Structure formats: C-alpha cells, structure tokens
Amino acid sequence: MKAICLVLLALCITQAAPGQSAASSPRNRSSLPTVEPGTFALEGMTPKPIILKVQLEAPVYPTSKLQGALGSFAPGTVVTLLAMSDTAYRVRGRARHGDVAGWVRMADMLSTDPNLNTNLKKLYERTKLVDELIQHKQVALGMTREEVQASMGKPSRKSSKVTAAGKEERVEYAIYDQVPQTSTGVNSFGQIVQTVVYVRVEVGTLSISFKDNVVSEIEESKGNPLGGGGARTVPPPVVGF
C-alpha cells in the first residue's frame, strides 16, 4: 500500500511540474504573444518607450481588426506604444475599466512627432536589415559602431584622426575561416588512412571607417572577406527616438 501511494504521488508531481514551470518562466510571458499579419512589434526597438496621449475617447480592441471593443481610454490618458499596423496602434495603459493592452485607432492618438508613423516604419525596416547582417556576422555602410561590434565582435586594432572635416575613426578586423587540411597516417591494422582536420586560418583583413559613429567606408585591406558582392548599404539610423 505504501509503495502504491508513493507511485501516485510521483505521478502527480510529474504532471504538475510542467504547468508550474510554464507559468513561472519569463520567456513564456509576452505583451505580444503573436504577431498579427500586417502588423509589427515596436516594444524594445527604441532606447526609451514611445509615449502617446489619447486625444479622443478611444475604444480599445483585442486585435488590429478593431472589432469587439474591450473598453475605452479617456481623453488625456497617457499610453505606451507596443506595435502598429497601417491604421492602428497597439498600446498599453489605464483604460476606464482598468489596465489593458490592446489596439486603438491611430486617429484617436496624439504624438509630439508629426512624422511618427513614417519614422517608425523606417526604423522597423532598418532593424530587420541590420538584424540579418548581425546574424550572418556581416557589416554594411550605414551601420553604427555598436551594430558593427554586435556583428563582428571587438576589432583587432583601432586608430583615429582629426581633420578639418571632423574626427574619423577606423577599426580593423582579421577575418578567419576553417580551412581543411589532410594528413596521412597508418591505422592499427597497418592500413594507410587519410584524416581531414579543419584549421582556423586568417584569410583576410577588413578595415572599417566611421564618421559620426556611422560606417562611412569599408575596405578589404587583405584578401576578399566581403566576397564577390562588395559592401552592402543600410539606411542611416533613424533619429528622433
């Protein structure tokens, strides 16, 4: 009887544990658990949260389709921008019925920046391009110093100079590749065998110049680390955030 009770207790613990873990893990909690088609998330893309003010009584909806209002924001309410579509914002704030995160019409919101929508779309598109470059450890004209370091790591060497045009800085990266090398030997049966090992070898050097903290020039000072396509270009950083 005691053994049966122990087995039942173990089964209960095993079944309860995953649910408890999922509830307590921060990775399973998100203010935007799914990205709706035609929308994009903005939270965390800017150094500071983007704050908007409600200018008209603003119904708040569960989706960007703006159907089935959950409640409404009173005029003058301050909200934080989380995401956007072509016609709506997803915001977080204090509605009349309590704290809520949901979608509102753009026309109901007020921003101190008259070009907010245009700049946010530019920021989103640029961020996608830069993230792709960082993922593949590549650089492009228009990237910032911080973005280059996120992609390439710390440079091999740095230098700077001051001219009439201002201060220019230059960093240099040694580019490595895994090169296969074949060695021949004899195994325990007296047979001749070949073994391929990969050795980390420097194959090129990339020199990157910055002006006003943005990549202004990329030079292959040794080898061909950029490949046949040459240097890519991304739009300069979006100002105003």
C-alpha positions in Angstrom: 0.0 0.0 0.0 2.8 2.4 0.9 4.5 1.7 -2.5 1.3 2.4 -4.4 0.9 5.8 -2.6 4.5 6.7 -3.5 3.9 5.9 -7.1 0.7 8.0 -7.2 2.5 10.9 -5.5 5.3 10.8 -8.1 2.8 10.8 -11.0 1.1 13.9 -9.5 4.4 15.8 -9.2 5.4 14.8 -12.7 2.1 16.1 -14.2 2.1 19.3 -12.2 5.7 20.4 -12.8 5.5 21.4 -16.5 2.5 23.6 -15.8 4.2 25.3 -12.9 7.4 25.8 -15.0 5.5 27.3 -17.9 3.7 29.8 -15.6 6.9 31.0 -13.9 9.2 31.2 -16.9 9.6 34.8 -18.2 10.1 33.5 -21.7 6.5 32.3 -21.8 5.1 35.6 -20.9 4.8 38.4 -23.6 2.8 41.5 -24.1 2.6 40.5 -27.8 2.5 36.7 -27.9 1.7 36.5 -31.6 2.4 39.0 -34.4 -0.8 39.6 -36.4 -0.5 39.7 -40.2 0.2 43.2 -41.4 1.5 44.4 -38.0 4.9 44.7 -36.4 6.1 45.0 -32.8 7.9 48.1 -31.6 8.4 47.5 -27.9 12.2 47.4 -27.2 13.2 48.7 -30.6 13.8 52.3 -29.2 16.1 53.4 -26.3 13.1 54.8 -24.5 9.4 53.7 -24.6 7.3 55.7 -27.1 4.6 57.6 -25.3 1.3 58.7 -26.8 -1.7 60.7 -25.5 -5.3 59.9 -26.1 -7.0 62.9 -27.8 -10.5 61.5 -28.2 -12.5 58.9 -26.3 -10.7 55.8 -27.7 -12.3 52.3 -27.8 -9.6 49.6 -27.3 -9.9 46.4 -29.2 -8.3 42.9 -28.8 -7.0 42.7 -32.4 -5.9 45.1 -35.2 -9.2 44.4 -36.9 -10.8 46.8 -34.4 -13.8 44.7 -33.6 -15.4 43.9 -30.3 -14.2 46.7 -28.0 -12.8 45.7 -24.6 -13.4 49.2 -23.1 -12.1 52.7 -23.8 -9.4 55.2 -22.9 -10.4 58.6 -21.6 -9.2 61.7 -23.4 -5.8 62.8 -22.0 -4.7 59.3 -21.0 -1.0 58.6 -21.5 -0.2 55.2 -23.1 2.8 53.3 -24.2 3.1 52.2 -27.8 3.7 48.4 -28.3 3.0 47.7 -32.0 1.4 49.2 -35.1 -0.4 48.4 -38.4 -1.2 50.8 -41.2 -4.2 52.1 -39.4 -4.0 51.2 -35.7 -1.7 51.2 -32.7 -1.3 48.5 -30.0 -0.9 50.4 -26.7 -0.7 49.7 -23.0 -2.3 51.9 -20.4 -5.0 52.6 -17.9 -8.5 52.4 -19.5 -11.7 53.3 -17.8 -12.2 49.7 -16.7 -8.6 49.1 -15.6 -5.1 48.3 -17.1 -5.2 47.0 -20.6 -3.1 46.3 -23.7 -5.0 46.5 -27.0 -5.5 48.1 -30.3 -6.8 51.7 -30.9 -7.3 53.8 -34.0 -4.4 56.0 -34.9 -6.7 59.0 -35.3 -7.5 58.7 -31.6 -3.9 59.1 -30.5 -1.7 62.2 -30.3 2.1 62.3 -30.7 4.6 65.1 -30.3 6.3 63.9 -33.5 4.2 64.7 -36.6 6.3 62.2 -38.6 6.0 59.4 -36.1 4.4 56.8 -38.4 6.9 57.3 -41.2 9.9 57.2 -38.8 8.6 54.0 -37.1 8.2 52.2 -40.4 11.7 53.3 -41.4 13.0 52.1 -38.0 11.4 48.7 -38.4 12.7 48.1 -41.9 16.2 49.2 -40.9 16.2 47.0 -37.8 15.2 43.9 -39.9 18.1 44.6 -42.3 20.7 45.1 -39.5 19.5 42.0 -37.6 20.0 39.9 -40.7 23.6 41.3 -41.1 24.4 40.7 -37.4 23.0 37.1 -37.7 25.4 36.4 -40.5 28.3 38.3 -38.9 28.4 40.9 -41.8 28.8 44.7 -41.9 27.4 47.3 -44.2 27.7 51.0 -44.9 25.3 52.9 -42.6 25.6 50.6 -39.6 26.6 52.2 -36.2 29.7 51.3 -34.2 27.6 49.4 -31.7 25.9 47.4 -34.5 29.3 46.5 -36.1 30.6 45.3 -32.8 27.5 43.2 -32.2 28.1 41.6 -35.6 31.9 41.3 -35.7 33.0 41.4 -32.0 35.9 43.5 -30.8 38.3 44.7 -33.6 41.9 43.6 -33.9 43.1 47.2 -33.8 41.8 50.8 -33.7 43.0 54.2 -35.0 41.6 57.7 -35.3 42.5 61.0 -36.9 41.2 64.5 -36.7 40.8 66.5 -40.0 39.1 69.8 -41.0 36.0 67.7 -41.7 36.0 66.3 -38.1 37.1 63.2 -36.3 37.4 59.9 -38.2 37.9 56.5 -36.6 39.0 53.3 -38.2 38.9 49.7 -36.9 40.4 46.6 -38.4 39.2 43.0 -38.2 41.1 39.9 -39.0 38.8 37.5 -40.9 39.3 33.8 -40.3 38.0 30.7 -42.0 38.1 27.0 -41.2 40.4 25.5 -43.9 40.5 21.7 -44.4 43.9 20.0 -44.1 44.6 16.4 -44.9 47.0 14.3 -43.0 48.1 10.7 -44.0 48.8 8.0 -41.4 48.6 4.3 -40.6 45.9 2.8 -38.5 46.2 -0.1 -36.1 45.7 -2.6 -38.9 48.6 -1.2 -40.9 46.4 0.4 -43.4 47.2 3.9 -44.9 44.4 6.3 -44.0 43.8 10.0 -44.6 42.3 12.3 -41.9 40.8 15.7 -42.6 41.1 18.3 -39.9 39.9 21.9 -40.0 42.4 24.6 -39.1 41.4 28.2 -38.3 43.4 30.4 -40.7 43.4 34.1 -41.3 42.1 34.7 -44.8 41.6 38.5 -45.0 41.5 41.8 -43.2 38.6 44.2 -43.2 39.1 47.9 -42.4 36.0 49.9 -41.4 35.9 53.7 -41.1 33.4 55.6 -39.0 32.2 59.2 -39.3 29.7 60.5 -36.7 29.5 56.9 -35.3 28.3 55.5 -38.7 30.2 53.3 -41.1 31.4 55.5 -44.0 33.9 53.2 -45.7 34.7 49.5 -45.9 38.0 48.4 -47.3 39.3 44.9 -48.0 42.9 45.6 -47.0 43.8 41.9 -47.3 42.1 39.0 -49.1 38.5 39.1 -50.1 36.4 39.0 -46.9 33.4 40.7 -48.5 33.1 38.0 -51.2 32.2 38.9 -54.8 29.2 41.1 -53.9 31.0 44.0 -52.4 29.9 46.1 -49.5 26.1 46.4 -48.7 24.4 49.5 -47.6 21.6 50.1 -45.0 19.7 53.3 -44.3 21.4 55.5 -41.7 20.0 55.4 -38.1 16.6 56.9 -37.7 16.8 60.0 -35.5 14.1 61.1 -33.1 14.0 58.1 -30.7 
